[in-house]
Amino acid sequence: MAAPQQDAPDGRGSRQSRWTEPDLVAVTEQIKALSALTNREFAAELAAFIATDNDDRDQVVAYAIRSPELVRKARRLIPDIVREPEKYLPAVPGESNNAHRRRLAQVRARAEHEAEILFRVQAGMVARRGHLMPEPSPRSRARRRLADEYPERFLELVRAEEEADRARAAERTAERKRQRDAAGQ
């Protein structure tokens, strides 16, 4: 027996997404408006966008900030927002120190999340041209450079780690076998 289908409002039995693309003309106008701003003004707009709750964010502004025209500028300014959010978001009159600190911590977390989104947007732009962006982590870049500069030693270390992994797996398998044998007696 087939499972009953629930009819969606359109009657086709499928769920309709509530997500819609913003108006392309409005996005283009927003890109032009944000492009005309100075770095300081753009950083203030970016900080205000980041401080806004996800549900209340303007989709047009989100598309504009994450557009190919503005993504590099936004990525350059985000670390400053993470480092010093109070520079862009002063305390609200009547807000307690604890509430202000919590709000700044939340903005930092949202800014780090937005930085990751912007990195992925820019990586996608680069990938369309047939290239890959380097990892954002300094440790990953250093590891890659060491592998490039000393390939023999790198391969030696990789093989040693693989052998250690195999030995640990064999040890776990033998331990499980001993436990099964002990339980069977």
C-alpha positions in Angstrom: 0.0 0.0 0.0 1.4 3.4 -1.0 1.8 6.1 1.6 -0.8 8.8 1.4 0.5 12.1 0.0 -0.3 15.3 1.6 -1.6 17.9 -0.7 0.2 21.2 -0.7 -1.7 24.4 -1.2 -1.2 24.1 -4.9 -2.7 20.6 -4.9 0.3 18.9 -6.5 1.3 16.9 -3.5 4.7 18.6 -3.2 6.0 21.0 -0.7 6.5 24.5 -2.0 9.5 26.4 -0.8 8.8 29.7 0.9 12.2 31.0 -0.3 12.1 33.3 -3.3 14.8 35.1 -5.2 14.9 38.9 -4.6 14.3 41.2 -7.4 17.4 41.4 -9.6 16.9 45.1 -10.4 16.7 45.9 -6.6 19.9 43.8 -6.0 21.7 45.6 -8.8 20.7 49.0 -7.4 21.8 47.9 -3.9 25.2 46.8 -5.3 25.6 50.2 -6.9 24.6 52.0 -3.7 27.0 50.0 -1.6 29.8 50.3 -4.1 29.6 54.0 -3.9 30.2 54.0 -0.1 33.6 54.6 1.4 35.3 51.7 3.2 34.2 53.1 6.6 30.6 53.6 5.5 30.5 50.2 3.9 31.9 48.6 7.1 29.2 50.3 9.1 26.5 49.0 6.7 28.1 45.5 6.8 28.2 45.6 10.6 24.5 46.6 10.7 23.7 43.8 8.3 25.6 41.3 10.4 24.0 42.5 13.7 20.5 42.0 12.3 18.9 38.7 13.1 18.9 36.2 10.2 15.1 36.2 10.0 15.0 40.0 9.8 17.8 40.4 7.2 17.0 42.1 4.0 17.5 39.6 1.2 18.4 42.3 -1.3 21.2 43.5 1.0 22.4 40.0 1.6 22.6 39.3 -2.2 24.4 42.6 -2.8 27.0 42.0 -0.1 27.6 38.5 -1.3 27.8 39.5 -4.9 31.0 39.2 -7.0 31.3 43.0 -7.0 31.4 43.4 -3.2 32.5 40.0 -1.8 36.2 40.9 -1.8 35.6 44.3 -0.1 33.3 42.6 2.5 35.9 39.9 3.2 38.6 42.5 3.8 36.5 44.4 6.3 35.0 41.5 8.3 38.1 40.8 10.4 38.0 44.4 11.7 34.3 43.9 12.7 35.2 40.6 14.5 38.2 42.3 16.3 36.4 45.6 17.2 32.6 45.3 16.9 32.1 48.1 19.4 33.7 50.5 16.9 30.7 49.9 14.6 28.0 49.1 17.2 28.1 51.4 20.1 26.1 50.7 23.3 22.4 51.4 23.0 21.3 54.0 25.6 19.9 52.2 28.6 21.7 48.9 27.7 23.6 47.3 30.6 27.2 46.4 30.2 26.5 42.7 30.3 23.8 43.0 27.6 26.2 45.1 25.5 28.9 42.4 25.9 26.5 39.7 24.9 25.4 41.6 21.9 29.0 42.2 20.8 29.8 38.5 21.3 26.8 37.6 19.2 27.9 40.0 16.5 31.4 38.5 16.5 29.9 35.0 16.0 27.7 36.2 13.2 30.6 38.0 11.6 32.7 34.8 11.7 29.8 33.0 10.1 29.4 35.6 7.4 33.2 35.5 6.8 32.8 31.7 6.1 29.9 32.4 3.7 31.9 35.1 1.9 34.9 32.8 1.6 32.7 30.1 0.0 31.2 32.6 -2.4 34.6 33.8 -3.5 35.9 30.3 -3.7 33.0 29.4 -6.0 33.8 32.4 -8.2 37.4 31.2 -8.4 36.4 27.6 -9.0 34.2 28.7 -12.0 37.5 29.9 -13.6 39.0 26.4 -13.0 41.1 27.2 -9.9 40.9 26.4 -6.2 41.4 29.0 -3.5 43.9 28.1 -0.8 42.6 27.1 2.6 42.0 30.0 5.0 43.9 28.2 7.8 47.5 29.2 8.2 48.3 25.7 9.5 46.8 24.1 6.3 48.8 26.5 4.1 52.0 25.8 6.1 51.4 22.0 5.8 51.0 22.3 2.0 54.1 24.4 1.7 56.1 21.9 3.7 54.8 19.1 1.5 55.8 21.1 -1.6 59.3 22.0 -0.3 60.1 18.5 1.2 58.1 16.0 -0.7 60.2 12.9 0.2 60.0 13.7 4.0 56.3 14.5 3.7 55.6 11.1 1.9 57.7 9.3 4.5 55.6 10.9 7.3 52.3 10.1 5.5 53.3 6.5 5.1 54.4 6.2 8.7 51.0 7.6 9.8 49.1 5.3 7.5 51.1 2.3 8.9 50.3 3.5 12.4 46.6 3.7 11.5 46.7 0.1 10.1 48.5 -1.1 13.2 45.9 0.5 15.5 43.1 -1.0 13.4 44.6 -4.4 13.6 45.0 -4.1 17.3 41.4 -3.1 17.7 40.3 -6.0 15.6 42.4 -8.4 17.6 41.0 -7.0 20.8 37.4 -7.5 19.6 38.3 -11.0 18.6 39.7 -11.8 22.0 36.6 -10.4 23.6 34.3 -12.5 21.4 36.4 -15.6 22.1 36.3 -14.9 25.9 32.5 -14.3 25.8 32.0 -17.6 23.8 33.9 -19.8 26.4 
